[in-house]
């Protein structure tokens, strides 16, 4: 996948929740079969939390659901019910962005990988998913520089 980052905008169905995220134009998205993701049909890519910005008064339209370990913070819009992003259990230092909630025009390619949430610990240990939310040693949080380009 191309490592050059671009700014993607997106949000929920009713547009009450809006955000921007830095990620490559080609991303690896995770399709999970855990009880929550499989019911919602959520397929998401993960970025470091420093690469995600909630816009405007979006936070007023969000509510959060947790279960099990309560590590994952499943946020969704109070108005339309769409989970456009959340904090995943696998990457509590990151944000999982629902790729279908990204506005058209900036995602060029989505490679979908499977995460076996029914066997969470094994999949967590085997997939390397934890690296998705890590900044590389030579990276900085240059969101504004990228956003202005």
JOQUISUL-V461423 format. One record per backbone hydrogen bond with DSSP energy under -1.0 kcal/mol. CO is the residue of the C=O (numbers start at 1). NH is the residue of the N-H. E is the energy in kcal/mol with one decimal. If there is no record, write none. Layout:
<<CO	NH	E> <CO	NH	E>>
//
This chain:
<<6	23	-2.2> <8	21	-2.7> <9	103	-3.2> <10	19	-2.3> <17	12	-1.8> <18	55	-2.7> <19	10	-2.1> <20	53	-2.7> <21	8	-3.2> <23	6	-2.8> <25	108	-2.8> <25	109	-1.6> <27	111	-2.8> <29	113	-3.1> <30	44	-1.9> <31	115	-2.7> <34	38	-2.4> <36	40	-2.0> <37	41	-1.9> <37	42	-1.5> <43	99	-1.5> <44	30	-4.0> <45	97	-3.4> <47	95	-2.6> <48	51	-2.4> <49	52	-1.6> <51	22	-2.5> <53	20	-2.3> <55	58	-1.9> <57	60	-1.7> <58	61	-2.2> <59	62	-1.0> <61	78	-3.5> <63	76	-2.3> <65	74	-2.3> <67	70	-2.6> <73	75	-1.2> <73	87	-1.9> <74	65	-2.4> <76	63	-2.1> <77	81	-1.5> <82	77	-1.9> <84	98	-2.0> <86	96	-3.5> <87	73	-2.4> <91	94	-2.3> <93	49	-1.9> <95	47	-2.4> <96	86	-1.7> <97	45	-2.2> <98	101	-2.3> <99	102	-1.3> <101	11	-1.8> <109	27	-2.3> <111	29	-3.1> <113	31	-3.0> <115	33	-1.4> <115	117	-1.7> <116	119	-1.1> <119	123	-2.3> <120	124	-3.0> <121	125	-2.1> <122	126	-1.6> <123	127	-2.3> <128	131	-1.5> <129	132	-1.6> <131	134	-1.4> <136	139	-2.0> <140	142	-1.6> <142	146	-2.1> <143	147	-2.9> <144	148	-1.6>>
//
